[in-house]
Amino acid sequence: MRSALIHYRLALLIGAAAVLAIAAAFVLQYAGGLQPCHLCILERWPYVAAAAIAFIGAAASKPRLALVLVAVAMATGTLLAAYHVGVEEGLFTLPASCIAGQEAQTIDDLRAQLMTAAPTCDQVKAVWLGLSLASWNALLALGLTLLALIGALKTS
């Protein structure tokens, strides 16, 4: 019984942390004017999945299963963020999806893209305490992955 309560609370905690991470990304984008690149957008989806899984799992009285699935989602997020850090550091080649302006069909389309083009994925948009936002994301995603795994394995 006690471990079920721990699983339930941990699922809610991780779900809340995922929602806060998504909210922070939107605040940086819309209030801070920090335009996300393609990888930044992709890195949001594991948090959406983790929050949904955690809250649904807690509500359905399946928090332990939810923690396992959250760990999978956040491990995916960790890998995406680590790849993004590698792209920023020049360790990996820039994916074609990260190059702005590749879908313009007309001069007007190209002009519109140039005026509102998202940054390329190899540009560090912001640094906080010496780490890029992609690095912070990798650390947060890894932390939530480990927390979910440890919580799922805890039986007493």
Residue frames as qw, qx, qy, qz and C-alpha x, y, z in Angstrom:
[[0.000, 0.885, 0.465, 0.000, 0.00, 0.00, 0.00],
 [0.305, -0.802, 0.089, 0.506, 2.77, 2.40, 0.90],
 [0.398, -0.170, 0.583, 0.688, 4.65, 1.77, -2.36],
 [0.232, 0.626, 0.662, 0.340, 1.44, 2.44, -4.33],
 [0.122, -0.944, -0.230, 0.203, 1.18, 5.82, -2.63],
 [0.397, -0.571, 0.371, 0.616, 4.82, 6.56, -3.45],
 [0.378, 0.195, 0.697, 0.578, 4.23, 5.60, -7.10],
 [0.094, 0.821, 0.552, 0.114, 1.11, 7.77, -7.22],
 [0.220, -0.907, -0.027, 0.358, 2.84, 10.82, -5.75],
 [0.435, -0.377, 0.515, 0.635, 5.91, 10.36, -7.91],
 [0.348, 0.453, 0.683, 0.456, 3.77, 10.13, -11.06],
 [0.001, -0.934, -0.356, 0.006, 2.05, 13.39, -10.10],
 [0.378, -0.759, 0.200, 0.490, 5.40, 15.05, -9.31],
 [0.435, -0.112, 0.621, 0.642, 6.95, 14.03, -12.63],
 [0.243, 0.672, 0.631, 0.301, 3.80, 15.04, -14.51],
 [0.128, -0.956, -0.175, 0.197, 3.93, 18.46, -12.86],
 [0.430, -0.562, 0.392, 0.588, 7.65, 18.82, -13.65],
 [0.419, 0.229, 0.680, 0.557, 6.96, 17.98, -17.31],
 [0.105, 0.863, 0.476, 0.136, 4.18, 20.58, -17.47],
 [0.283, -0.881, 0.053, 0.376, 6.50, 23.18, -15.92],
 [0.489, -0.257, 0.540, 0.635, 9.23, 22.36, -18.46],
 [0.306, 0.531, 0.639, 0.465, 6.79, 22.85, -21.33],
 [0.091, -0.943, -0.312, 0.064, 5.51, 26.07, -19.76],
 [0.418, -0.682, 0.239, 0.551, 9.08, 27.36, -19.39],
 [0.451, 0.079, 0.616, 0.641, 9.73, 26.64, -23.08],
 [0.146, 0.747, 0.556, 0.334, 6.64, 28.61, -24.09],
 [0.267, -0.915, -0.118, 0.279, 7.52, 31.50, -21.77],
 [0.464, -0.434, 0.412, 0.654, 11.02, 31.67, -23.28],
 [0.348, 0.311, 0.666, 0.582, 9.51, 31.58, -26.76],
 [0.019, 0.762, 0.530, 0.372, 6.58, 33.97, -26.43],
 [0.334, -0.930, -0.122, 0.097, 7.55, 36.26, -23.55],
 [0.552, -0.597, 0.324, 0.484, 11.31, 36.07, -24.01],
 [0.490, 0.781, -0.193, -0.336, 11.36, 36.18, -27.81],
 [0.262, -0.476, 0.817, 0.193, 13.63, 33.13, -28.04],
 [0.779, 0.329, -0.213, -0.489, 12.64, 31.35, -31.25],
 [0.740, -0.261, 0.620, -0.008, 13.05, 27.55, -31.09],
 [0.213, 0.423, -0.747, -0.466, 14.74, 25.53, -33.78],
 [0.756, 0.025, -0.493, -0.430, 13.33, 22.30, -35.20],
 [0.548, 0.019, -0.782, 0.296, 15.06, 20.10, -32.61],
 [0.096, -0.074, 0.508, -0.853, 13.84, 22.36, -29.80],
 [0.666, -0.023, -0.092, -0.740, 10.26, 21.77, -30.96],
 [0.759, 0.050, -0.636, -0.130, 10.82, 18.01, -31.17],
 [0.332, 0.126, -0.744, 0.566, 12.28, 17.98, -27.66],
 [0.407, -0.168, 0.281, -0.853, 8.99, 19.26, -26.24],
 [0.746, -0.049, -0.439, -0.498, 7.01, 16.18, -27.26],
 [0.560, -0.033, -0.786, 0.261, 8.51, 13.74, -24.72],
 [0.023, 0.006, 0.530, -0.847, 7.45, 16.15, -21.96],
 [0.595, -0.017, -0.125, -0.794, 3.91, 16.28, -23.35],
 [0.742, -0.012, -0.645, -0.183, 3.84, 12.48, -23.47],
 [0.380, 0.027, -0.747, 0.546, 5.33, 12.15, -19.98],
 [0.256, -0.036, 0.349, -0.901, 2.81, 14.57, -18.47],
 [0.711, -0.011, -0.275, -0.648, -0.14, 12.87, -20.13],
 [0.699, 0.024, -0.714, 0.036, 1.05, 9.38, -19.19],
 [0.219, 0.072, -0.685, 0.691, 1.83, 10.37, -15.61],
 [0.387, -0.020, 0.266, -0.883, -1.51, 12.06, -14.97],
 [0.770, 0.023, -0.375, -0.515, -3.58, 9.38, -16.73],
 [0.607, 0.084, -0.764, 0.202, -1.65, 6.64, -14.94],
 [0.021, 0.053, -0.629, 0.776, -2.20, 8.28, -11.57],
 [0.554, 0.017, 0.075, -0.829, -5.91, 8.83, -12.28],
 [0.815, 0.089, -0.447, -0.358, -6.34, 5.24, -13.50],
 [0.741, -0.534, 0.369, -0.170, -4.61, 3.84, -10.41],
 [0.938, 0.202, 0.061, 0.275, -1.74, 2.50, -12.52],
 [0.051, -0.966, 0.243, 0.075, 1.06, 4.83, -11.40],
 [0.617, -0.438, 0.584, 0.293, 3.79, 2.19, -11.48],
 [0.650, 0.404, 0.546, 0.341, 3.07, 1.33, -15.11],
 [0.214, 0.965, 0.127, 0.080, 2.87, 5.05, -15.82],
 [0.359, -0.821, 0.378, 0.232, 6.33, 5.55, -14.32],
 [0.671, -0.071, 0.622, 0.397, 7.79, 2.89, -16.62],
 [0.484, 0.673, 0.463, 0.315, 6.20, 4.53, -19.67],
 [0.058, -0.996, 0.037, 0.053, 7.27, 7.99, -18.48],
 [0.556, -0.561, 0.485, 0.375, 10.84, 6.68, -18.20],
 [0.620, 0.273, 0.590, 0.439, 10.68, 5.53, -21.83],
 [0.250, 0.903, 0.291, 0.191, 9.29, 8.90, -22.97],
 [0.231, -0.947, 0.194, 0.108, 11.89, 10.87, -21.02],
 [0.674, -0.283, 0.526, 0.435, 14.72, 8.58, -22.17],
 [0.525, 0.583, 0.465, 0.411, 13.66, 9.51, -25.70],
 [0.009, -0.992, -0.081, -0.100, 13.78, 13.15, -24.65],
 [0.559, -0.684, 0.349, 0.313, 17.23, 12.65, -23.18],
 [0.671, 0.071, 0.543, 0.500, 18.51, 11.17, -26.44],
 [0.335, 0.811, 0.351, 0.326, 16.97, 13.99, -28.50],
 [0.214, -0.974, 0.078, 0.023, 18.48, 16.64, -26.24],
 [0.653, -0.468, 0.446, 0.395, 21.88, 14.91, -26.22],
 [0.608, 0.394, 0.493, 0.481, 21.78, 14.79, -30.02],
 [0.119, 0.952, 0.196, 0.204, 20.92, 18.51, -30.06],
 [0.445, -0.824, 0.271, 0.224, 23.90, 19.26, -27.80],
 [0.700, -0.106, 0.532, 0.465, 26.07, 17.23, -30.17],
 [0.442, 0.699, 0.398, 0.397, 24.79, 19.26, -33.12],
 [0.130, -0.991, -0.005, -0.038, 25.51, 22.50, -31.24],
 [0.535, -0.677, 0.429, 0.267, 29.03, 21.32, -30.45],
 [0.439, 0.660, -0.501, -0.347, 29.68, 20.15, -34.01],
 [0.392, -0.277, 0.876, -0.046, 29.89, 16.47, -33.06],
 [0.494, 0.395, 0.773, 0.040, 26.99, 15.52, -35.35],
 [0.133, 0.154, 0.480, 0.853, 26.05, 16.84, -38.76],
 [0.328, 0.223, 0.235, -0.887, 23.19, 19.27, -38.98],
 [0.396, 0.362, 0.844, 0.023, 20.00, 17.43, -39.98],
 [0.115, 0.296, 0.527, 0.788, 18.28, 18.69, -43.13],
 [0.250, -0.741, -0.604, -0.153, 15.16, 19.51, -41.10],
 [0.435, -0.687, -0.219, 0.539, 17.18, 22.10, -39.16],
 [0.325, -0.043, 0.313, 0.891, 18.09, 24.22, -42.14],
 [0.247, 0.642, 0.387, -0.614, 15.76, 27.21, -42.48],
 [0.334, 0.631, -0.221, -0.665, 14.26, 28.16, -45.82],
 [0.215, -0.188, 0.901, 0.325, 14.30, 24.75, -47.46],
 [0.312, 0.455, 0.834, -0.018, 10.61, 24.65, -48.48],
 [0.196, 0.616, 0.028, -0.763, 10.18, 27.98, -50.29],
 [0.589, 0.416, 0.657, 0.221, 8.34, 27.56, -53.60],
 [0.315, 0.834, 0.256, 0.375, 8.21, 31.20, -54.67],
 [0.340, 0.387, -0.245, 0.821, 10.15, 34.38, -54.05],
 [0.440, -0.580, 0.020, -0.685, 7.35, 35.57, -51.76],
 [0.910, -0.350, -0.221, -0.033, 7.57, 32.31, -49.77],
 [0.728, 0.114, -0.274, 0.618, 11.32, 32.74, -49.44],
 [0.029, 0.526, -0.140, 0.838, 10.92, 36.38, -48.36],
 [0.679, -0.553, -0.071, -0.477, 8.36, 35.38, -45.71],
 [0.925, -0.205, -0.242, 0.209, 10.65, 32.61, -44.43],
 [0.535, 0.300, -0.254, 0.748, 13.63, 34.94, -44.23],
 [0.217, -0.581, 0.089, -0.779, 11.60, 37.42, -42.21],
 [0.737, -0.446, 0.200, -0.466, 10.43, 34.78, -39.73],
 [0.738, 0.286, -0.609, 0.049, 13.03, 32.04, -40.12],
 [0.829, -0.557, 0.043, -0.031, 13.65, 29.78, -37.17],
 [0.107, -0.780, 0.613, 0.067, 17.27, 29.53, -36.11],
 [0.736, 0.282, -0.611, -0.069, 19.28, 26.57, -37.26],
 [0.876, -0.444, -0.172, -0.071, 19.80, 23.80, -34.73],
 [0.779, 0.059, -0.241, 0.576, 23.56, 24.30, -34.48],
 [0.057, 0.590, -0.140, 0.793, 23.19, 27.84, -33.12],
 [0.344, -0.336, -0.703, 0.523, 23.23, 28.12, -29.35],
 [0.108, -0.749, -0.410, -0.510, 20.27, 30.37, -28.60],
 [0.381, -0.801, 0.163, -0.433, 20.91, 31.05, -24.93],
 [0.596, 0.146, -0.671, 0.416, 23.38, 30.06, -22.23],
 [0.547, -0.714, 0.049, -0.435, 22.58, 29.87, -18.54],
 [0.667, -0.612, 0.424, -0.031, 25.26, 29.06, -15.95],
 [0.135, -0.565, 0.741, 0.336, 27.61, 28.05, -18.75],
 [0.354, 0.133, 0.913, 0.153, 25.29, 25.51, -20.39],
 [0.249, -0.053, -0.488, -0.835, 23.06, 25.85, -23.44],
 [0.665, -0.042, 0.233, -0.709, 19.33, 25.32, -23.08],
 [0.836, 0.189, -0.460, -0.233, 19.70, 22.02, -24.95],
 [0.394, 0.260, -0.774, 0.422, 22.24, 20.93, -22.31],
 [0.321, -0.128, 0.539, -0.768, 19.87, 21.89, -19.49],
 [0.803, 0.085, -0.111, -0.580, 17.11, 20.02, -21.26],
 [0.698, 0.231, -0.677, 0.028, 19.29, 16.91, -21.51],
 [0.132, 0.195, -0.756, 0.611, 20.03, 17.08, -17.78],
 [0.533, -0.029, 0.328, -0.779, 16.38, 17.59, -16.84],
 [0.830, 0.160, -0.323, -0.426, 15.20, 14.80, -19.13],
 [0.552, 0.232, -0.767, 0.232, 17.87, 12.46, -17.74],
 [0.113, -0.165, 0.655, -0.729, 16.90, 13.36, -14.18],
 [0.696, 0.044, 0.150, -0.701, 13.22, 12.67, -14.84],
 [0.767, 0.230, -0.567, -0.195, 14.12, 9.41, -16.59],
 [0.366, 0.199, -0.803, 0.427, 16.13, 8.21, -13.60],
 [0.333, -0.094, 0.494, -0.798, 13.50, 9.40, -11.12],
 [0.794, 0.097, -0.116, -0.589, 10.77, 7.53, -12.99],
 [0.710, 0.230, -0.666, 0.004, 12.89, 4.37, -13.27],
 [0.154, 0.186, -0.765, 0.597, 13.91, 4.38, -9.62],
 [0.501, -0.033, 0.330, -0.799, 10.32, 5.05, -8.61],
 [0.817, 0.136, -0.326, -0.456, 8.97, 2.25, -10.79],
 [0.633, 0.204, -0.725, 0.181, 11.47, -0.21, -9.32],
 [0.124, -0.273, 0.626, -0.720, 10.75, 0.79, -5.72],
 [0.537, -0.275, -0.741, -0.293, 8.53, -1.83, -4.12],
 [0.543, -0.566, -0.571, 0.242, 8.52, -0.90, -0.44]]
